[in-house]
Amino acid sequence: MRIKRSLHAKKKRREKFLKAAKGYRGAISRRYKLAKQHYYRARWYAFVGRKIKKRDYRSLWITRINIAARQHGLKYNQLIHGLKLANVQVNRKMLAELAVNDPNAFVEYVKIAKEQLEKQIVGAH
């Protein structure tokens, strides 16, 4: 007589979802169907949240750079454009870090950008 495992397989599958839903409020942590639905929803939000976090950080960096650049007479886009003209390859994360923690180094980048922008204006006329 052969052994059928459907009962044990189902039990293991259910245990997986219930274990993952541990700590959820109310019946969600105890009922298989609800646990499964909320498990998938939570995984989806976790996935999406990782993308949103990247967006939020980039936005924060840009805001910090803009504030620091305006203190030295440049707008954010002018600073970035000037650095691109000068072939300075520094990312926004590092620029924001310098703006907050090392203002003297940030001023050097601002000077480089200003020089390049002035050269571009003189060259255009």
C-alpha positions as CSV (number, residue, x, y, z in Angstrom):
1,M,0.0,0.0,0.0
2,R,1.5,3.4,-1.0
3,I,1.6,6.3,1.3
4,K,-0.1,9.5,0.2
5,R,1.5,12.7,1.5
6,S,-1.1,15.3,0.6
7,L,-2.1,15.9,4.2
8,H,1.5,16.5,5.4
9,A,2.4,18.6,2.3
10,K,-0.6,20.8,3.0
11,K,0.3,21.1,6.7
12,K,3.8,22.2,5.9
13,R,2.6,24.7,3.4
14,R,0.1,26.2,5.8
15,E,2.7,26.2,8.6
16,K,5.0,28.3,6.4
17,F,2.4,31.1,5.9
18,L,1.3,31.0,9.6
19,K,4.9,31.3,10.8
20,A,5.4,34.2,8.5
21,A,2.2,35.9,9.7
22,K,3.2,35.6,13.4
23,G,2.7,38.9,15.1
24,Y,0.0,40.1,12.7
25,R,-3.1,41.5,14.4
26,G,-6.2,39.4,15.1
27,A,-7.2,36.4,13.1
28,I,-4.6,37.1,10.4
29,S,-2.0,35.4,12.5
30,R,-4.2,32.3,13.1
31,R,-6.3,31.7,9.9
32,Y,-4.5,30.2,6.9
33,K,-6.4,32.0,4.2
34,L,-6.0,35.5,5.8
35,A,-2.4,34.8,6.7
36,K,-1.6,33.9,3.1
37,Q,-3.3,37.0,1.7
38,H,-1.5,39.3,4.1
39,Y,1.8,37.5,3.6
40,Y,1.7,38.2,-0.1
41,R,0.5,41.8,0.4
42,A,3.3,42.4,3.0
43,R,5.9,41.0,0.6
44,W,4.7,43.3,-2.2
45,Y,4.8,46.4,0.0
46,A,8.3,45.4,1.1
47,F,9.4,45.1,-2.5
48,V,7.8,48.5,-3.5
49,G,9.2,50.1,-0.3
50,R,12.8,49.2,-1.3
51,K,12.3,51.2,-4.5
52,I,10.6,54.1,-2.8
53,K,13.4,54.3,-0.2
54,K,15.9,54.9,-3.1
55,R,13.7,57.7,-4.5
56,D,13.4,59.3,-1.0
57,Y,17.1,59.3,-0.4
58,R,17.9,60.8,-3.8
59,S,15.3,63.6,-3.1
60,L,16.9,64.2,0.3
61,W,20.4,64.5,-1.2
62,I,19.2,66.9,-3.9
63,T,17.5,69.1,-1.2
64,R,20.7,69.2,0.9
65,I,22.9,70.0,-2.1
66,N,20.5,72.8,-3.3
67,I,20.4,74.4,0.2
68,A,24.2,74.4,0.4
69,A,24.7,75.6,-3.2
70,R,22.3,78.5,-2.7
71,Q,24.3,79.6,0.3
72,H,27.2,80.1,-2.2
73,G,25.2,81.8,-4.9
74,L,24.4,78.9,-7.2
75,K,21.2,76.9,-7.8
76,Y,21.3,73.1,-7.7
77,N,21.0,72.7,-11.5
78,Q,23.7,75.2,-12.1
79,L,26.1,73.4,-9.7
80,I,25.4,70.0,-11.3
81,H,25.8,71.5,-14.8
82,G,29.1,73.2,-13.9
83,L,30.5,70.0,-12.5
84,K,29.5,68.1,-15.6
85,L,31.2,70.7,-17.8
86,A,34.3,70.3,-15.6
87,N,34.1,66.5,-16.0
88,V,33.9,66.1,-12.2
89,Q,32.4,62.8,-11.4
90,V,31.0,62.9,-8.0
91,N,27.6,61.5,-7.1
92,R,24.8,63.3,-5.3
93,K,25.2,61.1,-2.2
94,M,28.8,62.3,-1.8
95,L,28.0,65.9,-2.6
96,A,25.2,65.9,0.1
97,E,27.6,64.3,2.6
98,L,30.2,67.0,1.9
99,A,27.6,69.7,2.1
100,V,26.5,68.6,5.6
101,N,29.8,67.4,7.1
102,D,32.6,69.1,5.2
103,P,31.5,72.6,4.0
104,N,35.0,73.6,3.0
105,A,35.3,70.7,0.5
106,F,31.9,71.5,-0.8
107,V,33.0,75.1,-1.5
108,E,35.8,73.8,-3.7
109,Y,33.2,72.0,-5.8
110,V,31.1,75.2,-6.0
111,K,34.2,77.1,-7.2
112,I,34.9,74.5,-9.9
113,A,31.3,74.7,-11.1
114,K,31.3,78.6,-11.1
115,E,34.6,78.7,-13.1
116,Q,33.2,76.3,-15.7
117,L,29.9,78.2,-16.0
118,E,31.8,81.5,-16.5
119,K,33.9,79.9,-19.2
120,Q,30.8,78.7,-20.9
121,I,29.2,82.2,-20.8
122,V,32.4,83.9,-22.1
123,G,32.8,81.2,-24.9
124,A,29.2,81.7,-26.0
125,H,29.7,85.5,-26.6
